[in-house]
Amino acid sequence: MIEINVDKKEKTYFILMIIVTVLLVVPMVFLLPILLPLALFLLVGQGLLIGYVKGNGVRVSEQQFPDIYKVVVRQSATLGLQTIPKVYIMESGGLLNAFATSFLGFNYVVLYSELVEVSYDKGRDVVEFVIGHELGHIKRNHINKKLMTFPAQLVPFLAQAYSRACEYTCDNIGYSLNQKGAEQGILVLAAGPKLAKKMNAVAFYKQQYTETGFWVWLSEKLAYHPNLSKRVKLEKDTLVIGRPLKEQDDFVQEKVSEPTVNMEDYSNYLPKN
């Protein structure tokens, strides 16, 4: 078992979600003729998603990708999960992503194939961080909590704020399970596996202070994930995972030497026609 560092805003936003849900339940009783078909539609949609994953994904097991399966088993035990989630790998069309979901009491984790390829090319650290992140959603029961507070999901900005706080918590969990993978993982998600190793991580960190403005702010407030540059911070000039420093002055005090910029040919990393 590990100590889970829950983001401080996750609990606050969840309490607000419960309060809003309670306040909306009574008025929504009069909308049952509309809400019941909607709930059925969502249930069918989730069932179709799980059916598609089962029918087209590759089930990770002791016989199929056993090295990844061992990671899932080990991390599930470390997090104290009662059952091991069903894990599938799916072709992603180049997307670097993964997600956790549940259906009728069963938990699932889907890893996109491009992400798994990174683990075989660069080592398992990144995929271990991602798996730990997704298992964190299951450990914290985020999926069921969102279903329980469905009425609050209709309130602008609130559901997104809660979701972003959950992502920070799961980043912390992934970081606890594989620190090296966490440090590399965000960079890989930002620029891809080939360009990530050439990234100036400190410059990427600075973007949260230089790439600002109303549209940047609004875009994040309407998003269910924090901006990638905000999912890292500096501690003694080392890139780590967590909420960013709130005050820009704290960042400025960090003394970071800028590397020499070498112009290189990146054409080999571009898609071929």
C-alpha positions as CSV (number, residue, x, y, z in Angstrom):
1,M,0.0,0.0,0.0
2,I,1.1,3.6,-0.6
3,E,0.0,6.8,0.8
4,I,-2.2,8.6,-1.7
5,N,-1.7,12.3,-2.1
6,V,-5.2,13.4,-2.9
7,D,-5.4,16.8,-4.6
8,K,-6.7,19.4,-2.1
9,K,-9.4,20.6,-4.4
10,E,-10.8,17.2,-5.3
11,K,-12.6,16.8,-2.0
12,T,-13.8,20.4,-2.0
13,Y,-15.3,20.1,-5.5
14,F,-16.9,16.7,-4.7
15,I,-18.7,18.2,-1.7
16,L,-20.0,21.0,-4.0
17,M,-21.1,18.4,-6.5
18,I,-23.1,16.5,-3.8
19,I,-24.7,19.8,-2.6
20,V,-25.7,20.8,-6.1
21,T,-27.0,17.3,-6.8
22,V,-29.2,17.3,-3.7
23,L,-30.5,20.8,-4.6
24,L,-31.4,19.6,-8.1
25,V,-32.9,16.2,-7.3
26,V,-36.3,17.6,-6.3
27,P,-36.8,19.8,-9.3
28,M,-35.6,17.0,-11.6
29,V,-38.3,14.6,-10.4
30,F,-40.7,16.5,-12.7
31,L,-38.3,15.8,-15.6
32,L,-38.3,12.0,-15.1
33,P,-40.2,11.4,-18.4
34,I,-37.1,13.0,-20.1
35,L,-34.4,11.8,-17.7
36,L,-35.3,8.1,-17.7
37,P,-34.9,7.7,-21.5
38,L,-31.7,9.7,-21.3
39,A,-30.3,7.4,-18.5
40,L,-31.2,4.4,-20.7
41,F,-29.5,6.0,-23.7
42,L,-26.4,6.5,-21.6
43,L,-26.5,3.0,-20.3
44,V,-26.8,1.5,-23.8
45,G,-24.0,3.8,-25.0
46,Q,-21.7,2.6,-22.3
47,G,-22.6,-1.0,-23.0
48,L,-21.8,-0.5,-26.7
49,L,-18.4,1.1,-25.7
50,I,-17.5,-1.9,-23.6
51,G,-18.7,-4.3,-26.2
52,Y,-16.6,-2.6,-28.8
53,V,-13.5,-2.7,-26.6
54,K,-14.0,-6.4,-25.8
55,G,-14.7,-7.3,-29.4
56,N,-11.8,-5.3,-31.0
57,G,-9.2,-4.8,-28.2
58,V,-6.5,-7.1,-27.2
59,R,-7.0,-8.4,-23.6
60,V,-3.9,-8.1,-21.5
61,S,-3.3,-11.3,-19.5
62,E,-0.7,-13.8,-18.4
63,Q,-0.7,-15.1,-22.0
64,Q,-1.0,-11.8,-23.8
65,F,1.6,-9.0,-23.0
66,P,2.4,-10.7,-19.7
67,D,5.0,-8.0,-18.8
68,I,2.3,-5.3,-18.9
69,Y,-0.1,-7.7,-17.0
70,K,2.4,-8.0,-14.2
71,V,2.6,-4.2,-13.9
72,V,-1.2,-4.1,-13.6
73,V,-1.3,-6.9,-11.0
74,R,1.5,-5.3,-9.0
75,Q,0.1,-1.8,-9.0
76,S,-3.4,-3.1,-8.2
77,A,-2.0,-4.8,-5.2
78,T,0.0,-1.7,-4.2
79,L,-3.1,0.4,-4.4
80,G,-5.2,-2.1,-2.5
81,L,-7.7,-2.8,-5.2
82,Q,-10.0,-5.7,-4.4
83,T,-10.1,-6.9,-8.0
84,I,-7.7,-6.6,-10.9
85,P,-9.3,-4.4,-13.6
86,K,-9.7,-5.8,-17.1
87,V,-7.1,-4.2,-19.3
88,Y,-7.2,-3.9,-23.1
89,I,-4.9,-2.5,-25.8
90,M,-6.6,-0.9,-28.8
91,E,-5.3,0.6,-32.0
92,S,-5.3,4.3,-31.6
93,G,-4.6,5.9,-35.0
94,G,-1.5,7.6,-33.5
95,L,-3.2,8.9,-30.3
96,L,-1.2,8.7,-27.1
97,N,-3.9,8.1,-24.5
98,A,-5.6,5.7,-22.1
99,F,-8.8,5.7,-20.1
100,A,-10.5,3.9,-17.2
101,T,-14.2,3.2,-17.1
102,S,-16.6,0.8,-15.4
103,F,-19.8,-1.0,-16.4
104,L,-22.2,-3.1,-14.3
105,G,-19.7,-3.4,-11.5
106,F,-16.6,-4.3,-13.6
107,N,-13.6,-2.0,-14.0
108,Y,-11.8,-1.5,-17.3
109,V,-8.6,0.2,-18.4
110,V,-7.9,0.8,-22.1
111,L,-4.4,1.5,-23.3
112,Y,-4.0,2.9,-26.8
113,S,-1.5,1.0,-28.8
114,E,0.8,3.9,-29.6
115,L,1.4,4.4,-25.9
116,V,2.3,0.7,-25.4
117,E,4.7,0.9,-28.3
118,V,6.5,3.7,-26.4
119,S,7.0,1.3,-23.5
120,Y,8.7,-1.2,-25.7
121,D,10.8,1.4,-27.5
122,K,11.8,3.5,-24.5
123,G,11.3,1.2,-21.5
124,R,8.2,0.6,-19.4
125,D,8.4,3.7,-17.1
126,V,6.0,5.8,-19.1
127,V,3.4,3.1,-19.5
128,E,3.7,2.2,-15.8
129,F,3.0,5.8,-14.9
130,V,-0.1,5.9,-17.3
131,I,-1.4,2.6,-15.9
132,G,-0.9,3.9,-12.4
133,H,-2.8,7.0,-13.3
134,E,-5.7,5.1,-14.7
135,L,-5.8,2.7,-11.7
136,G,-5.9,5.8,-9.6
137,H,-9.3,6.7,-11.0
138,I,-10.5,3.3,-10.0
139,K,-8.9,3.5,-6.5
140,R,-10.5,6.9,-5.9
141,N,-13.9,5.6,-7.4
142,H,-14.0,8.7,-9.7
143,I,-16.2,7.0,-12.3
144,N,-19.0,6.1,-9.8
145,K,-18.7,9.4,-8.0
146,K,-19.4,11.2,-11.3
147,L,-22.5,9.0,-11.9
148,M,-23.7,9.6,-8.4
149,T,-23.5,13.4,-9.0
150,F,-24.9,13.3,-12.5
151,P,-27.2,16.3,-12.0
152,A,-24.2,18.5,-11.0
153,Q,-22.6,17.5,-14.3
154,L,-25.0,19.9,-15.9
155,V,-23.7,22.9,-14.0
156,P,-21.1,24.8,-16.2
157,F,-17.5,24.8,-15.0
158,L,-18.2,22.7,-11.8
159,A,-18.0,19.2,-13.3
160,Q,-14.9,20.2,-15.3
161,A,-13.2,21.6,-12.2
162,Y,-13.9,18.4,-10.3
163,S,-12.5,16.3,-13.2
164,R,-9.3,18.4,-13.4
165,A,-8.8,17.9,-9.6
166,C,-9.2,14.2,-10.1
167,E,-6.6,14.2,-12.8
168,Y,-4.1,15.9,-10.5
169,T,-4.8,13.2,-7.9
170,C,-4.2,10.5,-10.4
171,D,-1.0,12.1,-11.6
172,N,0.1,12.0,-7.9
173,I,-0.7,8.3,-7.8
174,G,1.1,7.6,-11.0
175,Y,4.1,9.5,-9.8
176,S,4.1,7.5,-6.5
177,L,4.2,4.3,-8.5
178,N,6.8,5.3,-11.1
179,Q,8.5,8.7,-10.6
180,K,10.7,8.4,-13.7
181,G,7.8,7.5,-15.9
182,A,5.8,10.5,-14.6
183,E,8.6,12.9,-15.4
184,Q,8.8,11.5,-19.0
185,G,5.1,10.8,-19.5
186,I,3.8,14.4,-19.6
187,L,6.5,15.3,-22.1
188,V,5.6,12.3,-24.3
189,L,1.9,13.3,-24.1
190,A,2.8,16.8,-25.1
191,A,5.1,16.2,-28.1
192,G,5.1,12.5,-28.8
193,P,7.7,9.9,-28.1
194,K,10.3,10.9,-30.6
195,L,10.3,14.7,-30.0
196,A,9.8,14.4,-26.2
197,K,13.5,13.5,-25.7
198,K,14.5,16.7,-27.5
199,M,12.2,18.9,-25.5
200,N,13.5,21.6,-23.2
201,A,11.4,20.6,-20.1
202,V,12.0,23.8,-18.3
203,A,10.8,25.9,-21.2
204,F,7.7,23.7,-21.4
205,Y,7.1,24.3,-17.7
206,K,7.4,28.1,-18.3
207,Q,4.6,28.0,-20.8
208,Q,2.0,28.1,-18.1
209,Y,3.2,31.7,-17.3
210,T,4.0,32.9,-20.8
211,E,1.1,31.3,-22.8
212,T,-1.7,33.1,-21.1
213,G,-4.8,35.1,-21.9
214,F,-8.6,34.9,-21.8
215,W,-8.9,32.1,-24.4
216,V,-6.3,30.0,-22.7
217,W,-8.1,30.4,-19.4
218,L,-11.5,29.7,-20.8
219,S,-10.3,26.7,-22.8
220,E,-8.9,25.1,-19.6
221,K,-12.0,25.9,-17.5
222,L,-14.1,24.1,-20.1
223,A,-11.8,21.1,-20.2
224,Y,-11.8,18.0,-18.1
225,H,-8.0,17.7,-18.0
226,P,-5.6,20.4,-16.9
227,N,-3.3,21.9,-19.4
228,L,-0.2,19.7,-19.8
229,S,2.2,22.4,-18.8
230,K,0.3,22.8,-15.5
231,R,0.7,19.1,-14.7
232,V,4.4,19.6,-14.0
233,K,6.3,21.8,-11.6
234,L,10.0,22.4,-10.6
235,E,11.6,21.3,-7.4
236,K,15.3,22.2,-7.3
237,D,15.4,22.5,-11.1
238,T,13.9,19.0,-11.5
239,L,10.7,18.4,-13.4
240,V,8.1,16.6,-11.3
241,I,4.4,16.0,-11.3
242,G,1.8,18.0,-9.4
243,R,-0.1,21.3,-9.3
244,P,1.9,24.3,-10.5
245,L,3.2,27.0,-8.3
246,K,0.5,29.5,-7.8
247,E,2.7,32.6,-7.6
248,Q,4.8,33.5,-10.5
249,D,7.4,35.0,-8.2
250,D,8.0,31.5,-6.7
251,F,8.8,30.3,-10.2
252,V,11.1,33.3,-11.0
253,Q,13.3,32.6,-8.0
254,E,14.2,29.2,-9.5
255,K,17.7,29.6,-11.1
256,V,17.7,27.5,-14.3
257,S,20.4,27.6,-16.9
258,E,19.1,27.7,-20.4
259,P,20.6,25.1,-22.7
260,T,22.3,26.1,-26.0
261,V,19.8,25.8,-28.8
262,N,21.0,23.6,-31.7
263,M,19.1,23.7,-35.0
264,E,18.4,20.2,-36.0
265,D,16.6,18.5,-38.9
266,Y,13.3,17.1,-37.5
267,S,11.9,16.1,-40.9
268,N,12.4,12.4,-40.1
269,Y,9.8,12.7,-37.4
270,L,7.1,14.1,-39.7
271,P,4.4,11.9,-41.3
272,K,5.3,10.5,-44.7
273,N,3.0,11.4,-47.6
